[in-house]
Amino acid sequence: MARERIVLISEEVKKEVTLESKIRSGELDFEKYKTLSEEEQKTVIEMLFKLASEKIDPHQGNSTLEFILFGFMRLMNKKVKGLSLTQEDKSIEESLNRILEMHDITNKNKLISDWLFNYMGYAEKKSEEILQNRQDHVHRKTRITGKVDK
């Protein structure tokens, strides 16, 4: 009687695990990357982003953005109303200015050509994907329910 081999892990998952192992171990470099198929290169790019994201807790990122946004809103609300800034407000403004200088986009002394990353190209691409997803959702919901609540 022949034995039947049962495979629980797909070839695609095996390839991804192998690629991730090579990335983490430093075995995968530019020369080896160039030899990968287009699909494998795409997978590597996605994995690199995920690896970078592992170090950033999304909740901390959201909190940071919230604090920046509300600090900015506090200052702008006072400025729009013509109120003078307190010493605490000025401290918040100084902190926001330091944060602005940290980032490539808001650092007035850094040329776009010197940015670490094409932030705006990435934002445009993700915006297109988000809007397409929204359009797909509305189409699917309309097809199924006959309406879209606004």
N, C-alpha and C positions, 0 to 999 in steps of 0.2 A: 504494500500500500504506500503510495507516494505521500510525502508530507507536504502540507500546504503551509506556505509562509504567510503570516498575517502581518501586514505593515500598518501601524497606527499613525505614523508620521508621514505626511506627504513629502514628495521630493522638493517642493517649493519651500516648505518649512526647513527641511534639512539644509538647503542652499543658504537660506537666510541665517540659520544658526552658524553655519560654517563661515559665512562672510563676517558676521558680527564677531565671532571668535578671532578671525584674522585682524579685524580692525582693533579690537581691544588689546591683542597681543603685540600690535605694531608690525605684524607680518605683511599687512597690505600697505603698499606705498604707491606713489604716483606711477611708477613703471608697471607694476602689477595691475593697478586700476585701469590703465589704458588698454590692457589685454582683455578686460572683461567685456561681456556682451552689453549692448545698450540697456537691456532690462536689468542686468546685474548692476550696472553703474547707477541706474535710477534707484535701485534698492539701497546701494551704498550711501547715496546722498540722503535718502530718507533716514537711514540708520544713524548717520552722522548727526543729523538734526535731533533725532531722539536721544542720542547719547549726550549731546549738549544740553538738552532739555531736562535730563535726569538730575542735573545739578541745581536746577532752578525749581523750587517749589511753586506751583502755580498760585497757591493761596498767598504766598509772600509777594509774588509779582502783582497780583490783584490788589493786595493791601498797599503796596508801594504806589501803584497807579492811583488808587483812591486817595492816598494822603497828598500826592502831588496835585491831583485835580482839585480836591477840596481846599488845599492851601492856596492854589491859584484863584479859585472862586472867592475865597475870603478876601483876598487882596483886591481882585477886580470889582467885587461888590462894593467895597469901600471907595475905590477910586471912581467908579461910575457915579456913586452918590455924592462925590466931592468931599468925603470925609478924610481927615488926615490919618496916617498910619501910626499906630502905637509902636513902642519899642519892640513888643512881641511880634507885631506885623512885619516890622523891618527885619527881624531875625528870620521869619518865615521867608521873606523875599530874598534875603541873602542865601538861604539854603536852596531855594528854587533856582537862583542864579548859578550856584555851584553845580546843581544837577544838570542845568542846561548846558554848562560848559563840558560836562562829562560825556555827553552823547554827541556822536558825529553829526547828526542832523541839526542840532541846535547850537553847536560850537561854531561861532561866527568866524573863527580863525582857521577852520578846516575846510579845504576844498572838497567838492563831491568826489573828485578823482582820488582823494586820500581816504575816503570812507573805508571801513573794514568790510563793508557789505553793501550790496545794492538794496538798501532799505526800501526805497520808494518803488523799485521794480517788484520787490517781494510783496509790498503792500498792495500794489495794483493787481498782481496776479491773485492774491488771496481775496481781494475785494471782488474780482470777477468770479471766483469760485463760490464765494458766499452768495453773491447775487444770483448766480446760476442755480445754486442749491435752493434759494428762496423761490425762484421761478418754478423749478421742478416741484417743490412742495405745494405751491399754489395750484399748479396744473393737476397734480395727483389728488389734492384735496377736493378740487372742483369736480374732477372726474368721478370721484367716489361719493362725495356728499352733495354735489350739485351747487355748492356755494362756498364762498370764503368769507368768514366773519372778519369784519374790519375793526 
